[in-house]
Amino acid sequence: MLAAVKKIARFYIDGFRNMTVGRTLWIIILIKLAVIFAVLRLFFFQPTLQGSNAEERGDEVLQQLTTHNDTVTYE
C-alpha cells in the first residue's frame, strides 16, 4: 500500500517538475484563486459578529437560524 502511494506521489512530482508551459498556467490559476477569495472575503463574508461577546454571538446565530425568511417563495 505504501509503495503504491510513493509511486503515485513520485509520478505527480516528476510530472510537475518537468512542466514548462503548465507551470506558468498553474501560477496564473493560483493568482486568480487568491484574487477571487480575497474579493469574496472582502465584499461578501464580512465578520458581522466581530466585537461581541460569546453570549451575544450565540443569540445572533440562534436568531438567524430560527427566524423565518418571508422573501423565499416555493412554487
N, CA, C and O atoms as a GROMACS GRO file, in nm:
protein
  300
    1MET      N    1   0.083  -0.120   0.000
    1MET     CA    2   0.000   0.000   0.000
    1MET      C    3   0.087   0.125   0.000
    1MET      O    4   0.065   0.217  -0.079
    2LEU      N    5   0.185   0.128   0.090
    2LEU     CA    6   0.272   0.244   0.100
    2LEU      C    7   0.356   0.261  -0.027
    2LEU      O    8   0.384   0.374  -0.069
    3ALA      N    9   0.395   0.150  -0.088
    3ALA     CA   10   0.473   0.158  -0.212
    3ALA      C   11   0.390   0.217  -0.325
    3ALA      O   12   0.442   0.293  -0.407
    4ALA      N   13   0.263   0.184  -0.329
    4ALA     CA   14   0.176   0.238  -0.433
    4ALA      C   15   0.158   0.389  -0.415
    4ALA      O   16   0.156   0.463  -0.514
    5VAL      N   17   0.145   0.434  -0.293
    5VAL     CA   18   0.131   0.576  -0.265
    5VAL      C   19   0.259   0.650  -0.305
    5VAL      O   20   0.253   0.759  -0.361
    6LYS      N   21   0.372   0.590  -0.276
    6LYS     CA   22   0.500   0.651  -0.314
    6LYS      C   23   0.514   0.660  -0.466
    6LYS      O   24   0.562   0.760  -0.518
    7LYS      N   25   0.470   0.555  -0.537
    7LYS     CA   26   0.477   0.556  -0.684
    7LYS      C   27   0.388   0.668  -0.741
    7LYS      O   28   0.428   0.739  -0.832
    8ILE      N   29   0.269   0.680  -0.687
    8ILE     CA   30   0.176   0.783  -0.734
    8ILE      C   31   0.231   0.922  -0.705
    8ILE      O   32   0.226   1.010  -0.790
    9ALA      N   33   0.284   0.941  -0.584
    9ALA     CA   34   0.341   1.071  -0.549
    9ALA      C   35   0.459   1.105  -0.639
    9ALA      O   36   0.470   1.218  -0.687
   10ARG      N   37   0.547   1.009  -0.662
   10ARG     CA   38   0.664   1.033  -0.749
   10ARG      C   39   0.619   1.066  -0.892
   10ARG      O   40   0.679   1.151  -0.957
   11PHE      N   41   0.515   0.998  -0.940
   11PHE     CA   42   0.462   1.024  -1.074
   11PHE      C   43   0.420   1.170  -1.088
   11PHE      O   44   0.456   1.236  -1.186
   12TYR      N   45   0.343   1.220  -0.990
   12TYR     CA   46   0.296   1.358  -0.997
   12TYR      C   47   0.409   1.458  -0.974
   12TYR      O   48   0.414   1.562  -1.041
   13ILE      N   49   0.498   1.429  -0.882
   13ILE     CA   50   0.611   1.520  -0.856
   13ILE      C   51   0.699   1.532  -0.980
   13ILE      O   52   0.737   1.643  -1.017
   14ASP      N   53   0.731   1.420  -1.043
   14ASP     CA   54   0.812   1.424  -1.165
   14ASP      C   55   0.737   1.496  -1.278
   14ASP      O   56   0.799   1.570  -1.354
   15GLY      N   57   0.608   1.476  -1.288
   15GLY     CA   58   0.530   1.542  -1.391
   15GLY      C   59   0.528   1.693  -1.374
   15GLY      O   60   0.545   1.767  -1.472
   16PHE      N   61   0.508   1.740  -1.251
   16PHE     CA   62   0.509   1.884  -1.227
   16PHE      C   63   0.649   1.944  -1.243
   16PHE      O   64   0.663   2.058  -1.285
   17ARG      N   65   0.750   1.867  -1.208
   17ARG     CA   66   0.887   1.916  -1.220
   17ARG      C   67   0.927   1.936  -1.366
   17ARG      O   68   1.002   2.028  -1.397
   18ASN      N   69   0.876   1.852  -1.456
   18ASN     CA   70   0.915   1.858  -1.596
   18ASN      C   71   0.826   1.948  -1.680
   18ASN      O   72   0.846   1.958  -1.801
   19MET      N   73   0.728   2.014  -1.621
   19MET     CA   74   0.639   2.102  -1.696
   19MET      C   75   0.712   2.231  -1.734
   19MET      O   76   0.799   2.278  -1.661
   20THR      N   77   0.675   2.286  -1.849
   20THR     CA   78   0.727   2.417  -1.887
   20THR      C   79   0.612   2.516  -1.898
   20THR      O   80   0.608   2.613  -1.821
   21VAL      N   81   0.520   2.495  -1.989
   21VAL     CA   82   0.406   2.585  -2.003
   21VAL      C   83   0.308   2.564  -1.889
   21VAL      O   84   0.248   2.660  -1.840
   22GLY      N   85   0.292   2.442  -1.846
   22GLY     CA   86   0.197   2.410  -1.740
   22GLY      C   87   0.227   2.482  -1.610
   22GLY      O   88   0.136   2.520  -1.537
   23ARG      N   89   0.355   2.502  -1.581
   23ARG     CA   90   0.393   2.571  -1.458
   23ARG      C   91   0.341   2.715  -1.460
   23ARG      O   92   0.290   2.765  -1.359
   24THR      N   93   0.355   2.780  -1.573
   24THR     CA   94   0.305   2.917  -1.586
   24THR      C   95   0.153   2.920  -1.572
   24THR      O   96   0.098   3.011  -1.509
   25LEU      N   97   0.086   2.822  -1.629
   25LEU     CA   98  -0.060   2.817  -1.617
   25LEU      C   99  -0.103   2.795  -1.473
   25LEU      O  100  -0.200   2.855  -1.427
   26TRP      N  101  -0.032   2.708  -1.399
   26TRP     CA  102  -0.065   2.685  -1.259
   26TRP      C  103  -0.043   2.811  -1.176
   26TRP      O  104  -0.121   2.839  -1.085
   27ILE      N  105   0.061   2.887  -1.207
   27ILE     CA  106   0.084   3.013  -1.135
   27ILE      C  107  -0.030   3.110  -1.161
   27ILE      O  108  -0.078   3.176  -1.069
   28ILE      N  109  -0.075   3.119  -1.285
   28ILE     CA  110  -0.188   3.206  -1.319
   28ILE      C  111  -0.314   3.161  -1.246
   28ILE      O  112  -0.388   3.244  -1.193
   29ILE      N  113  -0.339   3.032  -1.243
   29ILE     CA  114  -0.457   2.978  -1.174
   29ILE      C  115  -0.452   3.012  -1.026
   29ILE      O  116  -0.553   3.054  -0.969
   30LEU      N  117  -0.337   2.995  -0.962
   30LEU     CA  118  -0.325   3.023  -0.818
   30LEU      C  119  -0.343   3.172  -0.789
   30LEU      O  120  -0.403   3.208  -0.688
   31ILE      N  121  -0.290   3.258  -0.876
   31ILE     CA  122  -0.308   3.402  -0.857
   31ILE      C  123  -0.456   3.439  -0.871
   31ILE      O  124  -0.508   3.518  -0.792
   32LYS      N  125  -0.524   3.382  -0.970
   32LYS     CA  126  -0.666   3.410  -0.988
   32LYS      C  127  -0.748   3.362  -0.868
   32LYS      O  128  -0.840   3.432  -0.825
   33LEU      N  129  -0.717   3.245  -0.816
   33LEU     CA  130  -0.789   3.196  -0.698
   33LEU      C  131  -0.767   3.286  -0.578
   33LEU      O  132  -0.861   3.314  -0.503
   34ALA      N  133  -0.644   3.331  -0.559
   34ALA     CA  134  -0.616   3.421  -0.447
   34ALA      C  135  -0.695   3.551  -0.460
   34ALA      O  136  -0.749   3.600  -0.361
   35VAL      N  137  -0.702   3.606  -0.579
   35VAL     CA  138  -0.778   3.729  -0.600
   35VAL      C  139  -0.927   3.705  -0.578
   35VAL      O  140  -0.994   3.786  -0.514
   36ILE      N  141  -0.978   3.596  -0.630
   36ILE     CA  142  -1.122   3.565  -0.614
   36ILE      C  143  -1.156   3.551  -0.467
   36ILE      O  144  -1.255   3.608  -0.421
   37PHE      N  145  -1.076   3.475  -0.391
   37PHE     CA  146  -1.106   3.457  -0.249
   37PHE      C  147  -1.090   3.586  -0.171
   37PHE      O  148  -1.164   3.610  -0.075
   38ALA      N  149  -0.994   3.670  -0.209
   38ALA     CA  150  -0.978   3.798  -0.141
   38ALA      C  151  -1.099   3.887  -0.165
   38ALA      O  152  -1.147   3.952  -0.072
   39VAL      N  153  -1.150   3.891  -0.288
   39VAL     CA  154  -1.267   3.972  -0.320
   39VAL      C  155  -1.390   3.918  -0.249
   39VAL      O  156  -1.469   3.995  -0.194
   40LEU      N  157  -1.406   3.786  -0.249
   40LEU     CA  158  -1.521   3.728  -0.179
   40LEU      C  159  -1.516   3.759  -0.030
   40LEU      O  160  -1.618   3.795   0.029
   41ARG      N  161  -1.401   3.746   0.029
   41ARG     CA  162  -1.386   3.772   0.173
   41ARG      C  163  -1.414   3.919   0.202
   41ARG      O  164  -1.478   3.952   0.302
   42LEU      N  165  -1.366   4.006   0.117
   42LEU     CA  166  -1.378   4.148   0.141
   42LEU      C  167  -1.522   4.197   0.128
   42LEU      O  168  -1.568   4.276   0.211
   43PHE      N  169  -1.594   4.151   0.026
   43PHE     CA  170  -1.727   4.206  -0.002
   43PHE      C  171  -1.843   4.120   0.048
   43PHE      O  172  -1.949   4.175   0.081
   44PHE      N  173  -1.827   3.989   0.054
   44PHE     CA  174  -1.942   3.904   0.083
   44PHE      C  175  -1.938   3.839   0.221
   44PHE      O  176  -2.043   3.809   0.277
   45PHE      N  177  -1.822   3.816   0.275
   45PHE     CA  178  -1.812   3.745   0.403
   45PHE      C  179  -1.750   3.835   0.509
   45PHE      O  180  -1.648   3.801   0.569
   46GLN      N  181  -1.814   3.947   0.532
   46GLN     CA  182  -1.764   4.039   0.633
   46GLN      C  183  -1.800   3.986   0.771
   46GLN      O  184  -1.909   3.932   0.790
   47PRO      N  185  -1.711   4.000   0.866
   47PRO     CA  186  -1.738   3.947   1.001
   47PRO      C  187  -1.842   4.030   1.074
   47PRO      O  188  -1.812   4.137   1.127
   48THR      N  189  -1.964   3.981   1.077
   48THR     CA  190  -2.073   4.055   1.140
   48THR      C  191  -2.076   4.035   1.291
   48THR      O  192  -2.140   4.113   1.362
   49LEU      N  193  -2.009   3.933   1.342
   49LEU     CA  194  -2.011   3.905   1.485
   49LEU      C  195  -1.888   3.959   1.557
   49LEU      O  196  -1.869   3.931   1.675
   50GLN      N  197  -1.807   4.035   1.487
   50GLN     CA  198  -1.685   4.087   1.547
   50GLN      C  199  -1.719   4.191   1.653
   50GLN      O  200  -1.806   4.275   1.632
   51GLY      N  201  -1.650   4.186   1.765
   51GLY     CA  202  -1.670   4.283   1.871
   51GLY      C  203  -1.779   4.247   1.969
   51GLY      O  204  -1.808   4.326   2.059
   52SER      N  205  -1.841   4.132   1.956
   52SER     CA  206  -1.944   4.091   2.050
   52SER      C  207  -1.892   3.975   2.134
   52SER      O  208  -1.802   3.902   2.093
   53ASN      N  209  -1.950   3.960   2.252
   53ASN     CA  210  -1.906   3.852   2.339
   53ASN      C  211  -1.975   3.722   2.300
   53ASN      O  212  -2.057   3.720   2.208
   54ALA      N  213  -1.941   3.614   2.368
   54ALA     CA  214  -1.991   3.481   2.331
   54ALA      C  215  -2.143   3.472   2.341
   54ALA      O  216  -2.208   3.409   2.257
   55GLU      N  217  -2.201   3.534   2.442
   55GLU     CA  218  -2.346   3.527   2.459
   55GLU      C  219  -2.418   3.602   2.346
   55GLU      O  220  -2.518   3.553   2.294
   56GLU      N  221  -2.368   3.719   2.311
   56GLU     CA  222  -2.430   3.796   2.201
   56GLU      C  223  -2.417   3.722   2.068
   56GLU      O  224  -2.510   3.722   1.988
   57ARG      N  225  -2.302   3.659   2.045
   57ARG     CA  226  -2.284   3.582   1.922
   57ARG      C  227  -2.380   3.464   1.917
   57ARG      O  228  -2.439   3.437   1.813
   58GLY      N  229  -2.395   3.395   2.029
   58GLY     CA  230  -2.488   3.283   2.035
   58GLY      C  231  -2.631   3.325   2.008
   58GLY      O  232  -2.704   3.258   1.936
   59ASP      N  233  -2.670   3.439   2.067
   59ASP     CA  234  -2.806   3.490   2.044
   59ASP      C  235  -2.827   3.527   1.898
   59ASP      O  236  -2.933   3.498   1.841
   60GLU      N  237  -2.728   3.590   1.836
   60GLU     CA  238  -2.741   3.630   1.696
   60GLU      C  239  -2.751   3.508   1.604
   60GLU      O  240  -2.833   3.506   1.512
   61VAL      N  241  -2.668   3.407   1.629
   61VAL     CA  242  -2.674   3.286   1.547
   61VAL      C  243  -2.807   3.216   1.565
   61VAL      O  244  -2.867   3.172   1.467
   62LEU      N  245  -2.856   3.206   1.688
   62LEU     CA  246  -2.986   3.144   1.714
   62LEU      C  247  -3.097   3.219   1.643
   62LEU      O  248  -3.186   3.158   1.585
   63GLN      N  249  -3.092   3.350   1.647
   63GLN     CA  250  -3.195   3.430   1.580
   63GLN      C  251  -3.191   3.409   1.429
   63GLN      O  252  -3.296   3.397   1.366
   64GLN      N  253  -3.073   3.405   1.370
   64GLN     CA  254  -3.061   3.386   1.226
   64GLN      C  255  -3.108   3.247   1.184
   64GLN      O  256  -3.164   3.231   1.075
   65LEU      N  257  -3.085   3.147   1.268
   65LEU     CA  258  -3.125   3.011   1.234
   65LEU      C  259  -3.274   2.986   1.253
   65LEU      O  260  -3.332   2.902   1.184
   66THR      N  261  -3.335   3.058   1.346
   66THR     CA  262  -3.476   3.030   1.378
   66THR      C  263  -3.574   3.130   1.318
   66THR      O  264  -3.694   3.106   1.321
   67THR      N  265  -3.526   3.240   1.264
   67THR     CA  266  -3.616   3.340   1.205
   67THR      C  267  -3.660   3.293   1.068
   67THR      O  268  -3.580   3.248   0.986
   68HIS      N  269  -3.791   3.304   1.044
   68HIS     CA  270  -3.847   3.265   0.915
   68HIS      C  271  -3.819   3.373   0.813
   68HIS      O  272  -3.840   3.492   0.839
   69ASN      N  273  -3.772   3.334   0.697
   69ASN     CA  274  -3.741   3.430   0.590
   69ASN      C  275  -3.860   3.438   0.496
   69ASN      O  276  -3.888   3.342   0.425
   70ASP      N  277  -3.931   3.550   0.495
   70ASP     CA  278  -4.051   3.565   0.414
   70ASP      C  279  -4.021   3.595   0.267
   70ASP      O  280  -4.111   3.591   0.184
   71THR      N  281  -3.897   3.624   0.236
   71THR     CA  282  -3.865   3.660   0.097
   71THR      C  283  -3.850   3.536   0.008
   71THR      O  284  -3.850   3.549  -0.114
   72VAL      N  285  -3.837   3.419   0.065
   72VAL     CA  286  -3.823   3.297  -0.014
   72VAL      C  287  -3.960   3.243  -0.049
   72VAL      O  288  -4.043   3.224   0.040
   73THR      N  289  -3.983   3.217  -0.174
   73THR     CA  290  -4.110   3.159  -0.218
   73THR      C  291  -4.086   3.023  -0.280
   73THR      O  292  -3.992   3.006  -0.358
   74TYR      N  293  -4.168   2.928  -0.247
   74TYR     CA  294  -4.158   2.793  -0.300
   74TYR      C  295  -4.276   2.770  -0.394
   74TYR      O  296  -4.391   2.786  -0.356
   75GLU      N  297  -4.245   2.733  -0.514
   75GLU     CA  298  -4.353   2.711  -0.610
   75GLU      C  299  -4.356   2.566  -0.653
   75GLU      O  300  -4.441   2.528  -0.734
   0.00000   0.00000   0.00000
